[in-house]
Amino acid sequence: MRRAEIYFKGEKAGLLTQKDDGSFTYQYHDLWMSNDRKPPISLTLPKTKKECKSEYLFPFFYNMLPEGTNKQVVCKHMRIDNDDYFGLLLTTARYDTIGAVTVKRI
């Protein structure tokens, strides 16, 4: 099992988990849920106390990944398997992303 804290504009918003069977879950933190002013991190991951589940990396996170030559360079340099999307996400979305969401390995 691998986990990552999900931050929205520098604040902890939730927890992304890859289970041993390769499936994924996303759960918002209680403090994020209790504040009505805090938005969902994505339209496809609405604010809910219920755990979101997926057989694959959620499309929102998948779309944060590099593609093409950039992906190949990162995978080769960081020794990440081309099909390890969660590993690639943990490596590339730590500090600098296009949007407000960053991903930190636990």
C-alpha positions in Angstrom: 0.0 0.0 0.0 1.2 3.5 -0.9 -0.2 6.8 0.4 0.0 10.4 -0.4 -1.3 13.6 1.2 -3.2 15.8 -1.2 -2.8 19.5 -0.7 -5.0 22.3 -2.1 -3.3 25.7 -2.2 -0.9 24.4 0.5 -3.5 23.0 2.8 -4.1 19.3 3.5 -7.3 18.4 1.7 -7.2 14.6 1.6 -5.5 11.2 1.4 -4.9 9.3 -1.8 -4.1 5.6 -1.3 -3.0 2.8 -3.7 -4.0 -0.5 -2.3 -2.0 -3.7 -2.8 -4.4 -4.9 -5.5 -3.7 -1.7 -7.5 -7.0 0.0 -6.8 -7.2 3.5 -5.5 -9.2 5.4 -2.8 -9.5 9.1 -2.1 -10.8 10.4 1.3 -11.1 14.1 2.3 -9.7 15.0 5.7 -12.3 15.7 8.4 -11.1 19.4 8.8 -11.5 19.9 5.1 -15.0 18.5 5.1 -16.1 20.5 8.2 -15.3 23.8 6.5 -18.0 24.8 4.0 -15.7 27.3 2.3 -13.2 24.6 1.2 -14.0 23.5 -2.3 -13.7 20.0 -3.7 -10.3 19.5 -5.3 -12.0 18.4 -8.5 -15.5 18.2 -10.0 -14.9 14.5 -10.4 -14.0 14.1 -6.7 -16.9 15.9 -4.9 -16.7 16.7 -1.2 -18.2 13.7 0.6 -17.4 11.9 3.8 -17.6 8.7 1.8 -14.4 7.3 0.5 -14.1 7.5 -3.3 -12.9 4.3 -5.0 -11.5 3.5 -8.4 -9.9 0.5 -10.1 -7.4 2.9 -11.8 -5.7 6.2 -10.8 -8.5 8.8 -10.7 -8.6 10.8 -14.0 -8.0 14.0 -12.1 -4.6 12.8 -10.8 -3.8 10.9 -14.1 -4.2 14.2 -16.0 -1.5 15.7 -13.7 1.2 13.3 -15.1 3.7 14.2 -17.8 3.3 12.7 -21.2 5.4 11.7 -24.2 9.1 12.6 -24.1 8.8 14.3 -20.7 7.3 11.2 -19.2 10.1 9.0 -20.7 12.8 11.3 -19.4 11.4 11.4 -15.9 10.8 7.6 -15.8 14.4 6.9 -17.0 16.1 9.5 -14.8 14.1 8.6 -11.6 14.0 4.8 -12.4 10.2 4.6 -12.4 8.4 2.0 -14.4 6.4 3.6 -17.3 3.2 2.0 -16.0 3.7 3.1 -12.4 1.4 6.1 -12.6 1.2 6.5 -8.8 5.0 6.5 -8.5 5.2 9.1 -11.3 2.6 11.2 -9.6 4.5 11.1 -6.3 7.6 12.2 -8.1 6.3 14.9 -10.4 3.5 16.6 -8.4 5.4 17.4 -5.2 6.2 21.0 -5.7 5.3 22.5 -9.0 2.0 21.8 -10.7 -0.2 23.7 -13.1 -3.1 23.8 -10.7 -3.7 24.3 -7.0 -3.1 20.7 -6.1 0.2 19.1 -5.0 0.9 15.6 -3.9 3.3 14.6 -1.1 4.4 11.0 -0.4 3.7 9.7 3.1 
